[in-house]
Amino acid sequence: MSIYLDNAASGPVDKETQKEVQRGFAIFGNPSSFNDEGRRAKKALEEARTKVAGFLGAKSHEIIFTSSGTEANNLAIKGIIKNLKTPILNFKKRTHIISTQVEHPSVLEPIKHLENEGFGVTYLSVDKQGFVDINELQNAMRPETVLVSVMYANNEIGTIQPILKIGKIINEFRKKKGSKYPLFHVDACQAAGYLDINVNHLGADLLVFNGTKIYGPKGAAVLYVKRGVNLRPEILGGDQEFGLRAGTENLPAILGLAKATSLIKKEETSKTTKLRDYFIEQLKIKLSEARLNGPEGNWRLSNNISISFPNLSSENILLELDKYDIYAGSGSACTARSVEPSHVLKAIGVSKKYINGTIRFSLGRQTTKKDIDYVLEVFPKVIKDLLKRYGTR
């Protein structure tokens, strides 16, 4: 029996979704071709777009399909900044971006790239539970601020940001300023499937989610672009995806992603939340050395448990768990092989003693209480054995 608890990195593809992917493989025409097979492919593509639009409370023409959440975030951030046109001297210095210290690398890296080019950037700090300071955000906004990028739910520690409140603050600032800026970008990759990501409720101008986090296939993601928001494309070529993402669309993956959105059920979140709380409660009882990273309760993503242990290596812990067919993670899969400590854990003030011994268990649709009980039987033994061997360093 293997127990997979790394769903925040990538989850198993739902059986119904697999069928839809297979249907996509049978539609072999190019959606841009003017023949019967091409029209058939185009019809399937637009039906998927409509389905995804309904999931987000958006219009079909506001949905852009990309290959990944990383690509979608890059297109959103760099596309906004590179599309700006102004005759003002020192344009870059007069253009300002706000983000946070705990964003996913697919957001932080393009912003750092822009910062290196000379654009102004403010990185908001977070408290010990990973929450952005709303007052700091308000103080950071200025007339030249063109973009605010805040993730909905943190992929490492599960913190859910007050996105509705942030969206309202940005909207009020725009009204006072009499401008459409700053635009609001939300990385919702971890939130999709667990939280409300209706763009009308959130006040987002740009929002991203991908297939792998909602039991869909790899190779497909969504960028919502509110009507009236203009981007400069990153990938140039044909005029696919309303001219914003050149290249033949990955129809099987897109159909799978659209199907996956239709299979999301609210009751699954309730079930996962109960398992999460049970897991955390038992870990506290069985392992007094454990430190929980991020908040508890409703402001924590329902499938996330991030815990740290003193003087241990997450790599050693994961290797030991593998021996028992328990598969977890250590944080962001995109930086799993990095030798640098997690920027998220550093931002919330995890001490040097604990920061390298962090494990992230992320539950999924398939996770049962029996699975959790097995982990609770094995995991404390693994940790206590490792602490005996390495815990005195």
C-alpha positions as CSV (number, residue, x, y, z in Angstrom):
1,M,0.0,0.0,0.0
2,S,1.4,3.4,-1.0
3,I,0.2,6.6,0.5
4,Y,0.6,9.7,-1.7
5,L,0.6,13.0,0.3
6,D,2.3,15.3,-2.2
7,N,-0.9,16.6,-3.9
8,A,0.2,20.2,-3.7
9,A,2.9,19.4,-6.2
10,S,0.8,17.3,-8.5
11,G,-2.2,15.1,-7.9
12,P,-3.5,11.9,-9.6
13,V,-5.6,12.4,-12.7
14,D,-9.3,11.7,-12.1
15,K,-10.6,8.7,-14.1
16,E,-13.4,10.8,-15.7
17,T,-10.8,13.4,-16.6
18,Q,-8.6,10.7,-18.2
19,K,-11.5,9.7,-20.4
20,E,-11.8,13.3,-21.5
21,V,-8.1,13.5,-22.3
22,Q,-8.4,10.4,-24.4
23,R,-11.4,12.0,-26.2
24,G,-9.1,14.9,-27.0
25,F,-6.5,12.6,-28.5
26,A,-9.1,11.3,-30.9
27,I,-9.8,14.9,-32.1
28,F,-6.5,15.2,-34.1
29,G,-7.3,18.3,-36.1
30,N,-5.6,21.7,-35.6
31,P,-8.1,24.2,-34.1
32,S,-6.8,26.8,-36.4
33,S,-7.3,24.8,-39.6
34,F,-10.2,25.5,-42.0
35,N,-11.3,21.9,-42.6
36,D,-13.8,19.6,-40.9
37,E,-11.3,18.1,-38.5
38,G,-10.0,21.6,-37.6
39,R,-13.5,22.9,-37.0
40,R,-14.2,19.8,-34.8
41,A,-11.1,20.6,-32.7
42,K,-12.0,24.3,-32.6
43,K,-15.5,23.4,-31.3
44,A,-14.1,21.2,-28.6
45,L,-11.6,23.9,-27.6
46,E,-14.3,26.6,-27.3
47,E,-16.6,24.3,-25.3
48,A,-13.7,23.8,-22.9
49,R,-13.1,27.5,-22.7
50,T,-16.8,28.1,-21.9
51,K,-16.7,25.5,-19.2
52,V,-13.7,27.0,-17.5
53,A,-15.2,30.5,-17.9
54,G,-18.3,29.3,-16.0
55,F,-16.1,27.9,-13.2
56,L,-14.5,31.3,-12.8
57,G,-17.6,33.4,-13.3
58,A,-15.9,34.9,-16.4
59,K,-16.6,35.3,-20.1
60,S,-15.1,32.9,-22.6
61,H,-13.0,35.6,-24.3
62,E,-11.4,36.3,-20.9
63,I,-9.9,32.7,-20.7
64,I,-6.4,32.1,-22.1
65,F,-5.0,28.6,-22.1
66,T,-1.3,28.1,-21.4
67,S,1.0,25.1,-20.8
68,S,1.5,25.7,-17.0
69,G,0.9,27.9,-14.1
70,T,4.4,29.2,-14.5
71,E,3.8,30.3,-18.0
72,A,0.5,31.9,-17.1
73,N,2.1,33.9,-14.2
74,N,4.9,35.0,-16.5
75,L,2.5,36.1,-19.2
76,A,0.4,38.0,-16.6
77,I,3.2,39.9,-14.9
78,K,5.6,40.6,-17.8
79,G,2.7,41.0,-20.2
80,I,1.2,43.9,-18.2
81,I,4.5,45.7,-17.6
82,K,5.9,45.3,-21.2
83,N,2.6,46.5,-22.6
84,L,2.7,49.9,-20.8
85,K,3.4,52.8,-23.1
86,T,4.4,56.2,-21.7
87,P,6.4,59.2,-22.9
88,I,7.6,59.9,-19.4
89,L,11.3,60.0,-18.9
90,N,12.7,57.5,-16.5
91,F,9.7,55.3,-17.3
92,K,11.1,52.2,-15.5
93,K,11.8,54.1,-12.3
94,R,8.3,55.6,-12.5
95,T,6.7,52.2,-12.8
96,H,6.0,50.3,-9.6
97,I,5.0,46.7,-8.7
98,I,3.9,45.3,-5.4
99,S,4.1,41.7,-4.4
100,T,5.0,39.6,-1.3
101,Q,8.0,37.8,0.1
102,V,6.2,34.5,0.0
103,E,5.0,34.2,-3.6
104,H,5.7,31.1,-5.7
105,P,8.9,31.3,-7.8
106,S,6.9,31.6,-10.9
107,V,5.8,35.0,-9.6
108,L,8.9,36.1,-7.8
109,E,11.3,35.3,-10.6
110,P,9.7,37.4,-13.3
111,I,9.2,40.2,-10.9
112,K,12.9,40.1,-9.9
113,H,13.7,40.0,-13.6
114,L,11.8,43.3,-14.1
115,E,13.4,44.7,-10.9
116,N,16.8,44.0,-12.4
117,E,15.7,45.9,-15.6
118,G,15.1,48.9,-13.4
119,F,11.4,48.7,-12.5
120,G,10.5,49.6,-8.9
121,V,9.3,46.7,-6.7
122,T,8.0,46.5,-3.1
123,Y,7.9,43.1,-1.5
124,L,5.4,43.1,1.3
125,S,6.5,41.3,4.5
126,V,4.4,38.7,6.3
127,D,3.8,37.8,9.9
128,K,4.7,34.6,11.6
129,Q,1.7,32.8,10.1
130,G,2.4,34.1,6.6
131,F,-0.3,36.8,6.4
132,V,0.3,40.1,4.5
133,D,-0.1,43.3,6.5
134,I,-3.0,45.1,5.0
135,N,-1.7,48.5,6.3
136,E,1.7,47.8,4.7
137,L,-0.1,47.2,1.4
138,Q,-2.1,50.4,1.7
139,N,1.1,52.4,2.5
140,A,3.0,50.8,-0.4
141,M,0.5,51.8,-3.1
142,R,1.4,55.0,-4.9
143,P,0.3,56.8,-8.1
144,E,2.9,54.9,-10.2
145,T,1.9,51.5,-8.9
146,V,0.7,49.5,-11.9
147,L,0.5,45.9,-10.6
148,V,-0.2,44.2,-7.3
149,S,0.5,40.4,-7.2
150,V,-0.6,38.4,-4.2
151,M,-1.1,34.6,-4.1
152,Y,-4.4,33.3,-2.8
153,A,-3.1,30.3,-0.8
154,N,0.5,29.6,-0.1
155,N,1.8,26.4,-1.6
156,E,4.3,25.7,1.2
157,I,2.5,26.6,4.5
158,G,-1.1,26.8,3.4
159,T,-1.8,30.4,4.5
160,I,-4.9,31.9,2.8
161,Q,-4.5,35.6,2.1
162,P,-7.5,37.9,2.6
163,I,-7.9,38.3,-1.2
164,L,-11.4,39.8,-1.1
165,K,-10.2,42.6,1.3
166,I,-7.1,43.2,-0.8
167,G,-9.2,43.4,-4.0
168,K,-11.5,46.0,-2.4
169,I,-8.5,48.1,-1.1
170,I,-7.1,48.1,-4.6
171,N,-10.4,49.0,-6.2
172,E,-10.9,51.9,-3.7
173,F,-7.4,53.2,-4.5
174,R,-8.1,53.1,-8.2
175,K,-11.4,55.1,-7.7
176,K,-9.6,57.8,-5.8
177,K,-6.8,57.9,-8.3
178,G,-9.2,57.9,-11.3
179,S,-7.3,55.1,-13.0
180,K,-7.5,51.5,-14.0
181,Y,-4.2,50.9,-12.2
182,P,-3.0,49.1,-10.2
183,L,-4.2,45.9,-11.7
184,F,-4.6,42.9,-9.4
185,H,-3.0,39.6,-10.2
186,V,-3.8,36.5,-8.2
187,D,-1.9,33.2,-8.3
188,A,-4.7,30.8,-7.4
189,C,-3.0,27.5,-8.3
190,Q,-3.3,26.0,-4.8
191,A,-6.7,27.6,-4.2
192,A,-8.5,26.1,-7.1
193,G,-10.5,23.2,-6.0
194,Y,-10.7,24.3,-2.3
195,L,-11.6,28.0,-2.3
196,D,-14.0,30.3,-4.1
197,I,-12.1,31.6,-7.1
198,N,-15.0,33.4,-8.8
199,V,-13.2,36.4,-10.2
200,N,-16.2,38.7,-9.6
201,H,-16.1,38.0,-5.9
202,L,-12.3,38.4,-5.7
203,G,-11.9,41.6,-7.7
204,A,-9.0,40.0,-9.7
205,D,-8.0,41.5,-13.0
206,L,-5.7,38.5,-13.7
207,L,-5.9,35.1,-12.1
208,V,-4.0,31.8,-12.7
209,F,-4.7,28.2,-12.0
210,N,-3.5,24.9,-13.5
211,G,-4.7,21.4,-14.1
212,T,-2.3,19.4,-12.0
213,K,-3.7,20.8,-8.7
214,I,-7.3,19.8,-9.5
215,Y,-6.8,16.2,-10.6
216,G,-6.3,17.3,-14.2
217,P,-3.4,16.5,-16.6
218,K,-0.1,18.2,-16.8
219,G,0.4,20.6,-19.7
220,A,-2.6,22.9,-19.3
221,A,-3.3,26.0,-17.2
222,V,-5.6,29.0,-17.3
223,L,-4.9,32.7,-17.3
224,Y,-8.0,34.8,-16.7
225,V,-7.6,38.3,-18.2
226,K,-10.4,40.7,-17.4
227,R,-11.9,42.4,-20.4
228,G,-10.1,45.7,-21.1
229,V,-6.8,44.5,-19.6
230,N,-4.1,44.5,-22.3
231,L,-1.0,42.2,-22.3
232,R,2.0,41.9,-24.5
233,P,2.5,38.2,-25.4
234,E,5.6,36.4,-24.3
235,I,5.4,33.6,-27.0
236,L,5.2,35.0,-30.5
237,G,4.0,33.3,-33.7
238,G,0.4,32.6,-34.6
239,D,-2.7,34.4,-33.3
240,Q,-3.9,31.5,-31.1
241,E,-5.5,32.4,-27.7
242,F,-6.7,35.8,-28.9
243,G,-3.1,36.6,-29.9
244,L,-1.7,36.2,-26.4
245,R,-0.2,32.7,-26.6
246,A,1.1,31.5,-30.0
247,G,1.3,27.8,-30.7
248,T,-1.1,25.0,-31.4
249,E,-3.3,24.4,-28.3
250,N,-2.8,21.2,-26.3
251,L,-6.3,20.1,-26.8
252,P,-6.3,16.8,-24.8
253,A,-4.8,18.5,-21.8
254,I,-7.2,21.5,-22.1
255,L,-10.2,19.2,-22.3
256,G,-9.0,17.3,-19.3
257,L,-8.5,20.6,-17.3
258,A,-12.0,21.7,-18.2
259,K,-13.5,18.4,-17.2
260,A,-11.6,18.5,-13.9
261,T,-13.2,21.9,-13.0
262,S,-16.7,20.3,-13.4
263,L,-15.8,17.5,-10.9
264,I,-14.9,19.7,-8.0
265,K,-17.3,19.3,-5.1
266,K,-17.5,21.6,-2.0
267,E,-18.0,18.6,0.3
268,E,-14.5,17.3,-0.5
269,T,-13.1,20.4,1.1
270,S,-15.0,19.7,4.3
271,K,-13.7,16.1,4.3
272,T,-10.1,17.2,3.7
273,T,-10.4,19.8,6.5
274,K,-11.4,17.3,9.0
275,L,-8.6,15.0,8.1
276,R,-6.1,17.8,8.2
277,D,-7.2,18.9,11.7
278,Y,-7.1,15.3,12.9
279,F,-3.6,14.9,11.5
280,I,-2.3,18.1,13.1
281,E,-3.9,17.3,16.4
282,Q,-2.3,13.8,16.6
283,L,1.1,15.1,15.4
284,K,1.1,17.5,18.3
285,I,0.4,14.7,20.7
286,K,2.8,12.2,19.3
287,L,5.7,14.6,18.4
288,S,6.3,17.4,20.9
289,E,9.3,18.5,18.9
290,A,7.2,19.4,15.9
291,R,6.6,23.0,14.9
292,L,3.6,23.8,12.7
293,N,4.2,26.3,10.0
294,G,1.4,28.6,9.0
295,P,-2.0,29.2,10.7
296,E,-4.6,26.8,12.0
297,G,-8.3,26.8,11.3
298,N,-10.2,28.4,8.4
299,W,-7.3,30.5,7.2
300,R,-5.3,27.5,6.4
301,L,-5.7,25.6,3.1
302,S,-7.7,22.5,3.9
303,N,-5.2,20.0,2.5
304,N,-1.9,21.5,3.9
305,I,0.2,20.4,6.8
306,S,3.7,21.9,7.0
307,I,5.8,20.9,10.0
308,S,9.5,21.4,11.0
309,F,11.8,19.4,13.3
310,P,15.0,20.6,14.9
311,N,18.4,19.8,13.4
312,L,17.0,17.4,10.8
313,S,17.2,17.3,7.0
314,S,13.9,17.1,5.0
315,E,15.7,15.0,2.5
316,N,16.5,12.4,5.2
317,I,13.0,12.4,6.4
318,L,11.6,11.9,2.9
319,L,14.0,9.1,2.2
320,E,12.9,7.3,5.4
321,L,9.2,7.8,4.6
322,D,9.8,6.4,1.1
323,K,10.9,3.1,2.7
324,Y,7.3,2.8,4.1
325,D,5.7,3.9,0.8
326,I,4.7,7.2,2.2
327,Y,5.2,10.0,-0.3
328,A,5.3,13.6,1.0
329,G,7.2,16.8,0.0
330,S,9.4,19.4,1.5
331,G,7.8,22.6,0.1
332,S,7.6,24.0,-3.4
333,A,8.3,21.2,-6.0
334,C,9.7,23.9,-8.3
335,T,12.6,24.5,-5.8
336,A,12.8,21.0,-4.3
337,R,16.4,20.5,-5.5
338,S,17.6,23.9,-4.3
339,V,20.3,24.0,-1.6
340,E,18.9,27.3,-0.3
341,P,16.4,27.2,2.6
342,S,12.8,28.0,1.7
343,H,12.2,31.7,1.2
344,V,8.7,31.3,2.6
345,L,10.0,29.7,5.9
346,K,12.6,32.5,6.2
347,A,10.0,35.1,5.6
348,I,7.8,33.8,8.5
349,G,10.8,33.7,10.8
350,V,11.5,29.9,11.1
351,S,14.7,29.5,13.0
352,K,17.9,28.1,11.5
353,K,17.5,25.1,13.8
354,Y,14.2,24.1,12.2
355,I,14.2,25.5,8.7
356,N,15.9,22.5,7.0
357,G,13.8,19.9,8.7
358,T,10.5,20.8,7.1
359,I,8.0,18.4,5.6
360,R,4.8,19.2,3.8
361,F,2.0,16.7,3.8
362,S,-0.7,17.7,1.3
363,L,-3.8,15.6,1.3
364,G,-5.9,14.8,-1.7
365,R,-9.3,13.6,-2.9
366,Q,-8.1,10.0,-2.5
367,T,-6.8,10.4,1.1
368,T,-8.6,8.5,3.8
369,K,-8.5,8.4,7.6
370,K,-6.9,4.9,7.3
371,D,-4.1,6.5,5.3
372,I,-3.6,9.2,8.0
373,D,-3.6,6.6,10.8
374,Y,-0.9,4.6,9.0
375,V,1.3,7.7,8.6
376,L,0.7,8.6,12.3
377,E,1.9,5.1,13.2
378,V,5.1,5.3,11.1
379,F,6.0,8.9,11.0
380,P,6.7,9.4,14.8
381,K,9.0,6.4,14.8
382,V,10.9,7.8,11.8
383,I,11.3,11.2,13.4
384,K,12.3,9.9,16.8
385,D,14.9,7.6,15.2
386,L,16.3,10.5,13.1
387,L,16.4,12.8,16.1
388,K,18.5,10.2,18.0
389,R,20.9,10.1,15.1
390,Y,21.1,13.7,14.1
391,G,19.1,15.8,16.6
392,T,22.0,16.8,18.8
393,R,23.9,18.7,16.1
